[in-house]
Amino acid sequence: MTDAPSQRVSTGIDGIDSMLNGGFIPGRPYIVAGTSGSGKTTFCVQFLQQGVRQGERALFVSIDEPPA
């Protein structure tokens, strides 16, 4: 079973939405992880801005933990 693009939540980034067949599946948790400087915060802020443009409320929480 595939989800149609209308059932997806846009990330606000066309290229990523295309790779995800329209965006994120609503109601599922997602973890954005990567090395320092890889664009995690930029991606998250873009996603939150897209939601705000669509009337959603947004909250950004950042946790910095060393690998150990």
N, C-alpha and C positions, 0 to 999 in steps of 0.2 A: 504494500500500500504506500503510495507517495502522497506527500502533502502539496497541494496546489499553492502557487505563490501568494494567493489571497489569504491563505491560512498562516502565512509566515510574518514575522516581525522584522522590518527592515533595519539593517545596521546603520544606515545612513551613508554607506560606502558602496557604490554601484558594483565595483569589482568583487567585493566580498559577498554581496547579496547574490551575484551571479553564481559564484562558486557554491553558495549554500542553497541554491534553487529558490531564491527569493528572500532569504534571511533566516533568522532563528525560528525554531518551533516554539510557540508560546507555551508558558507554563513549565518549561524545563530549565534546570539550572545549568549555567555555563561557567567555566573557570578560564580566565585569560591568564596565561603564564608565559614567561619567557625571560631572557637575560636582560640586564640593564641596558636601556637604550633601544630596545627592539620595537617600541611603539605601543606598548600595552596601555599606558595612560591615555595617549592620543586616541587610540581606538575606542576606549571606554568613554571618553568625553564625547567623541563623535556620536557614539550610540545613544548616550543620554540626551544630547542635543536633538537628535532625530526624534526621540520620544517626546521631549518637551514641545517640539514643533507640532506634534500630533495630539497635544493636550494631556500627555501623561505627566505624572509626578516622577521626580528622579532623586536618587540618593547615590553618592559615590563614596565607597569605603575602600581605603587602600591599606594593605598590610605588608609590611616589609619584614621578612624573616630570613635569617641566614640559612643556607642549606643544612647545616649541622643541627 
